[in-house]
Amino acid sequence: HVDSPHTRSSSYKLAYQDKEFILRDELRPVRLQLELLKPELILQENHIESTVVIYGSSRIPKPETAKSQLVSAEAEYRKNKNDDALKQKVNIARRALANSKYYEEARKLGGLISSNTGKDMLVVVTGGGPGIMEAANRGAHEAGIPSIGMNIVLPFEQAPNPYITPELTFQFHYFAVRKMHLLMRAKALVAFPGGYGTLDELFETLTLVQTQKVNAIPILLFGRGFWERVINFNALVEEGTISPKDLDLFQFVETAEDAWEIISQVDAS
């Protein structure tokens, strides 16, 4: 290797080894293609053709964590009952404990899907984070079956949950490519209670099915009480912004067994 001003110049670097070049705005189409291709090739190599995508809040804790957080919040509030922020913290902790039942249901569903279909049939895929995503991956892990996690680079730290199969753990920069991969092999979708991210993923899927951009799949909303409180679907019909038949694009379920009964009918081939 000749060391000279010429060989040290950034212009001399091979294009694919030049990080600054790869990260230029003009190279965004190339980065998009690479981000689409890498998971695609790995999933093909692992013979994964059919998935069940499970969405839900990263903030819904496991029951034991929720109980501990509530005890801690109540102890803080007892010391200063004039603090509105602490009062709100207690209320949020109580809701988290009530919602922790969804963690257990997602865990159970991940296990049901995985243990009943096997490695090369329906594979659980999540966004790879904590909360509901962790629970679904955990259920698959406890069944001894691989599952997929598709993480996203965020301003705040988010590590993959420990229950994803390491070889099927992916990281994305682009939300659009991540959402595309979450849906590309999906034979069913289950949306547990969640926030903006879950709503974004759910409504994008509903729109894709409504506009026939993707084949219709079972779209299951877990917990009717939550969903009807958060979204007034009937009001959308009354306002004329969706058709009555659009309400048939999804259905409510209350238990992992309810969800599995529907999912088990899909053609995984």
C-alpha positions in Angstrom: 0.0 0.0 0.0 1.5 3.3 -1.1 1.1 6.1 1.5 0.9 9.4 -0.2 -1.3 12.5 -0.3 -3.1 11.0 -3.2 -4.0 7.7 -1.4 -5.0 9.5 1.7 -7.4 11.7 -0.1 -11.1 10.9 0.4 -11.6 10.9 -3.3 -9.4 7.9 -3.6 -11.5 5.7 -1.3 -13.6 3.0 -2.9 -17.1 4.3 -3.0 -18.6 1.5 -0.8 -15.9 2.1 1.8 -16.4 5.8 1.9 -18.9 6.4 4.8 -19.1 10.2 4.2 -20.0 9.6 0.5 -22.6 6.9 1.3 -24.3 9.3 3.8 -24.7 12.1 1.3 -28.2 13.3 0.6 -27.8 12.3 -3.1 -27.1 8.7 -2.0 -30.5 8.3 -0.2 -32.0 6.1 -3.0 -29.0 3.8 -2.6 -29.4 3.6 1.2 -33.1 3.0 0.8 -32.4 0.1 -1.5 -29.7 -1.4 0.8 -32.1 -1.1 3.8 -34.8 -2.9 1.9 -32.4 -5.6 0.5 -30.5 -6.6 3.6 -33.4 -7.9 5.7 -35.1 -9.4 2.6 -32.1 -11.5 1.7 -31.6 -12.7 5.3 -35.3 -13.6 5.6 -35.1 -15.5 2.3 -32.0 -17.4 3.5 -33.9 -18.4 6.6 -36.9 -19.6 4.5 -39.3 -17.2 6.2 -42.3 -16.6 3.9 -45.2 -16.0 6.2 -45.5 -13.9 9.4 -48.0 -12.6 11.9 -47.2 -8.9 12.8 -47.9 -7.9 16.3 -48.1 -4.1 17.1 -48.5 -2.5 20.4 -47.2 0.0 23.0 -43.6 -0.1 24.1 -44.8 1.4 27.4 -47.0 -1.4 28.6 -44.9 -3.2 31.2 -45.0 -6.8 32.4 -47.3 -7.2 35.4 -44.6 -7.5 38.0 -42.9 -4.3 36.8 -46.2 -2.5 36.7 -46.9 -3.5 40.4 -43.5 -2.3 41.5 -43.9 1.0 39.7 -47.3 1.7 41.3 -46.0 0.9 44.8 -43.1 3.3 44.2 -45.3 6.1 42.7 -47.8 5.8 45.6 -45.0 6.0 48.2 -43.7 9.2 46.5 -47.2 10.7 46.4 -47.8 10.0 50.1 -44.8 12.1 51.0 -46.2 15.1 49.0 -49.9 15.0 48.3 -49.9 18.6 47.0 -47.7 17.6 44.0 -50.0 17.3 40.9 -47.2 15.7 38.9 -46.8 12.9 41.5 -50.6 12.5 41.5 -50.5 12.1 37.7 -47.7 9.6 38.1 -49.8 7.5 40.3 -52.7 7.6 37.9 -50.5 6.6 35.0 -49.0 3.8 37.1 -52.5 2.5 37.9 -53.4 2.5 34.2 -50.1 0.7 33.4 -51.0 -2.0 35.9 -54.5 -2.4 34.4 -53.0 -2.5 30.9 -50.3 -5.0 31.9 -52.8 -7.8 31.2 -52.1 -7.0 27.5 -48.5 -7.9 28.0 -49.5 -11.4 29.2 -52.0 -11.8 26.3 -49.3 -10.8 23.8 -46.9 -13.2 25.4 -49.5 -16.0 25.2 -50.4 -15.1 21.6 -46.7 -15.2 20.5 -46.5 -18.7 22.1 -49.7 -19.9 20.5 -48.7 -18.8 17.0 -45.2 -20.2 17.3 -46.0 -23.5 19.0 -48.9 -24.4 16.7 -47.3 -23.5 13.4 -43.6 -24.4 13.7 -40.5 -22.7 12.4 -41.3 -22.4 8.7 -45.0 -21.6 8.9 -46.2 -18.4 10.6 -43.4 -16.5 12.3 -44.0 -13.8 14.9 -42.6 -10.4 13.8 -42.6 -7.2 16.0 -41.0 -3.8 16.0 -38.4 -5.3 18.3 -38.8 -3.0 21.2 -40.0 -3.4 24.8 -43.6 -3.7 26.1 -46.1 -5.5 23.8 -43.4 -6.2 21.3 -41.2 -7.8 23.9 -44.1 -9.9 25.1 -44.9 -11.3 21.7 -41.2 -12.2 21.0 -41.0 -13.7 24.5 -43.9 -16.0 23.8 -42.2 -17.3 20.7 -38.9 -17.6 22.5 -40.5 -19.6 25.3 -42.0 -21.9 22.7 -38.6 -22.5 21.3 -39.4 -21.0 17.9 -37.5 -18.2 16.1 -39.2 -14.7 15.9 -38.3 -11.5 14.2 -37.6 -8.0 15.6 -37.4 -4.9 13.4 -35.9 -2.0 15.5 -35.7 1.6 14.4 -33.0 4.2 15.1 -34.6 6.8 17.4 -33.4 10.0 19.2 -33.7 8.1 22.5 -32.0 4.8 23.1 -33.9 1.7 22.1 -32.2 -1.7 22.2 -33.7 -4.9 20.8 -35.6 -6.8 23.4 -33.8 -10.0 24.6 -36.3 -12.5 23.2 -35.8 -11.9 19.5 -33.8 -14.5 17.6 -30.4 -12.8 17.3 -30.0 -13.7 13.6 -33.4 -12.2 12.9 -32.8 -8.9 14.7 -32.8 -5.9 12.3 -32.2 -2.2 12.6 -33.7 0.4 10.3 -33.1 4.1 9.7 -36.2 4.7 7.5 -39.7 4.2 9.1 -41.1 3.6 5.6 -38.8 0.7 4.8 -39.3 -0.8 8.3 -43.1 -0.7 7.9 -42.9 -2.2 4.5 -40.9 -5.1 5.8 -43.2 -5.6 8.8 -46.1 -6.1 6.3 -44.4 -7.8 3.3 -44.9 -11.3 4.6 -47.8 -10.7 7.0 -50.7 -13.1 6.8 -52.4 -11.4 9.8 -52.0 -8.3 11.9 -52.7 -7.9 15.6 -52.8 -4.4 17.1 -52.7 -4.2 20.9 -53.3 -0.9 22.7 -50.6 1.6 21.7 -49.8 5.2 20.9 -48.8 7.1 17.9 -46.6 4.4 16.5 -49.2 1.7 16.8 -51.9 4.0 15.3 -49.6 4.9 12.4 -48.9 1.2 11.6 -52.5 0.2 12.0 -54.0 3.0 9.9 -51.4 2.5 7.1 -52.4 -1.2 6.9 -56.1 -0.4 6.9 -55.5 2.1 4.1 -53.4 -0.3 2.1 -56.1 -3.0 2.4 -58.9 -0.4 1.7 -57.2 0.8 -1.4 -56.3 -2.8 -2.5 -52.6 -2.1 -2.5 -52.1 -5.3 -0.5 -54.2 -8.4 -0.2 -56.8 -8.4 2.6 -55.5 -10.0 5.8 -57.2 -10.4 9.2 -56.6 -7.2 11.1 -57.4 -7.8 14.8 -57.8 -5.0 17.3 -57.0 -6.4 20.7 -59.2 -4.9 23.5 -62.5 -3.4 22.2 -62.8 -1.1 25.2 -59.5 0.6 24.5 -60.0 0.9 20.7 -63.6 2.2 20.9 -62.5 4.7 23.6 -59.6 6.0 21.5 -61.1 5.9 18.0 -64.8 6.5 17.1 -65.0 4.4 14.0 -68.7 4.8 13.7 -68.3 8.6 13.7 -66.1 8.3 10.6 -69.0 6.5 8.9 -71.5 9.1 10.1 -69.3 11.9 8.8 -69.0 10.1 5.4 -65.2 9.9 5.6 -65.2 6.1 5.4 -67.8 3.7 4.0 -69.8 1.4 6.3 -68.1 -1.6 4.6 -64.7 -0.2 5.8 -65.7 -1.3 9.3 -65.4 -4.9 8.0 -61.7 -4.5 7.4 -61.0 -5.2 11.1 -62.4 -7.1 14.0 -62.1 -7.0 17.8 -60.6 -9.7 20.0 -60.3 -10.0 23.7 -58.0 -12.9 24.4 -55.0 -14.6 22.8 -57.2 -17.7 22.2 -59.8 -15.5 20.3 -57.0 -14.1 18.1 -55.4 -17.5 17.5 -58.7 -19.0 16.4 -58.9 -16.4 13.6 -55.2 -16.5 12.7 -55.2 -20.3 12.5 -57.5 -20.1 9.6 -55.1 -18.2 7.3 -53.3 -19.8 4.5 -49.6 -19.6 5.4 -48.4 -20.8 2.1 
